[in-house]
Amino acid sequence: MSRALVLFAHPCPESFSTALHGEVVARLQGRGWEVDDCDLNAEGFDPVLSETERRFYHEADSDRGAVQPYIDRLMAADALVMVFPVWNFGYPAILKGFLDRVFLPGVSFRLEGGKVKPNLTHIRKLAAVTTYGGTRWRAIGAGDPPRKCVTRAVWHVTRPERMRYLALYDMNRADDARRRRFLQKVGREMESF
């Protein structure tokens, strides 16, 4: 059975992100995926990279006890699905902190001759499901860092066979019908994931 790690980053249970998260998990499970549902807020993940963690960041034998359970979950996954809102043209702090603390040298990448080499190549599928308050043009004007991080940085360390970036732009003006259509699109994508 294939295993998907779903990283979810939104603190409010009534949010549209929560509905998207629920759709992702339900559709993947319906297709027979074993889902490791990692709700970072509910799990109380600490996003702060400590002074000690930063000082020993490049030491493969450093004490990673605080994040080792998350490393183990990442290493056990065949797919990674990130569900999050875009805030201030970036990730929510808790998701950014996950990447800072868990996507470590020796975990997500190796340094060979000063170059980053992918280390999560067992992750065959990568997806992001997100919402933006502003329009696509505003995101482009700001450089769209979340999209670039997923489609370049996370993609680089995983090198998946399949990658999807599903975004609902202009969420601040999206009516119920538009949100419903996006939720259905996410469901269809997860059905074929």
N, C-alpha and C positions, 0 to 999 in steps of 0.2 A: 504494500500500500504506500502511496506517495504521501509525503507530509508537507504541509504548508504552514509556515510561520506567518501569522497575521499580526503586524504591529499596528496598534491603534493608539492615536494620540488626540484625545479630546476629553476635557473634564466634565462636560455636561451631558447627562443621560437623555435630555430632551432635544439635543442638537440633531441637525440633519446629518452630520458626520456619524452620529451614533446609528442612524437608520442605514447609512451606507455600510458601516461596519457590520451590522446585523445581516444585511443582504449578502455581503461578501462571504461571511462565515457560513450562512445557510446554504448558499449555492455551491460552495466548495464541498461542504459536507454531503450535500445532495448528489454530488458527482463522485463520491467515494473517497475524497481526500481525508486524511487524518489531519485535523486542524489544531495547531497549537495557537490558541487565541491569547495573545499577549496585549492586554489592555494596560498600557504603561501607567496611566493615572490610577486605575483601580488597584494595580499591584504596588503602588507607591514607589515606583522607580525613581531613584535619586539622579537627576541629570547633571549634577555638578561634578566636574572633573577636579579631583582634589590636587593639592600641591604635590603630594607624594606620587599619585598616579601620573601626573605630568612629568615629574622628574625621572620616573622609571618607565615611561611610555614605550621606549624602544627596547627595553630589556625583556626578552621572551620569558625569562624565568622569574619575573617580578611577581609579587603577590597580587593575583587577580581575583582573590576570593570573593570580593564584593560583587563582581559581575560574572564570575564563572558560571553560575546557573544560566545566565542569558547567553553566554558564549556557547554553552552546551546545546541550548535550544537552537541557536543559529546554525551550528555545525550539523545538527540532526535534520535540518530542513532541505527539501528538494525544491521548494518554491518560497518566495518572499513576497508578501503583499503588504504594502504600507498604506494605511488609511488615515488621513489627517487633513485639517484645514490649513490653508495658507494664511498666515498672519504676518502683516508688515513685510510681505514678499519673502517670507522665510518659513521654516518649519516652526511648529510650536516648540518651545524650549525643551520640553521633555523628550521629544523625538530627536532633536539636535544633540541633546546630551547622551541619548542612547548611542547614536553614531559615534560621538566623541569617546565614550567610555567602552563600547563593545567592539566596534570596528577597529581593532588594534593591529599593529604589526604582528605577524604570525597568526592572526585570526583572519582578517579580511584581505590582507595583502602581505607580500614579502618584499623586502628591499634587496635587490640584487644589483650590485654595481651602481647603487644610488638610484635605481629605477624601481618603480612600483610594479610588482607582478601580481596578478590576481590569485587569490587563495580561497575564494568561495565558489569555485567552478562546479561544485556539486549542486549548486542552486541553478536548476534548469529553466526556471520561469521567474520573472520579476514583474511586478505590477505596482502602480501607485494609483490610488483613488483619492481625489482631492477636490476641494472647492476654493475659489478665489472670490473675495468680496468685489474686486474690480474686474474690468473687462480684460479680454485677451490682449488688447492693444496697450493697456496700462501695464500689464505684466511684461510684455515685450519691452516696453519703454524702460522698465526697471531691470531688465536683463533676465527676468524669470528664473531667479536662483533655485527655487525648489525643483523645477523641471530639469534644469541643467544638472543639479546634484544627482537626481535619480537617473537620468538618461546618460549621464557621463560618468560621474564618480562611482555611484553604486553599480551601474552597469559594468564599469571597468573591472571592479573586483569580483564580479559574479560571472560575467560573460554568458548570460543566459541564452538559451535557444529561442525563447520568446519573451518579449517585453511589451508592456502596455502602460501608457500614461493617460489616465482618464480624468479629465478635469471639467468641472462645471465652473465657468467664468461668470462674473457679474452676479454672484449669488445674492448680493444686497438687493437686487431688483428681480430676482427669479420668483415667479409665481408658483402656485402648487402644481400646475400642469407641467411646467418646465422641470421642476424638481422631480416629479413623478417619472417623466421621460428619462431623466438622467439616471434615476434609480433603476429603471428597467434596463437601460443600456449597460449599467454596471452588472446587473444580474445576467444578462446575455453573455457578456464578456467572461464572467466567472464560470458560466456553464461550459464554455468552450476552452477554458484555461487548462 
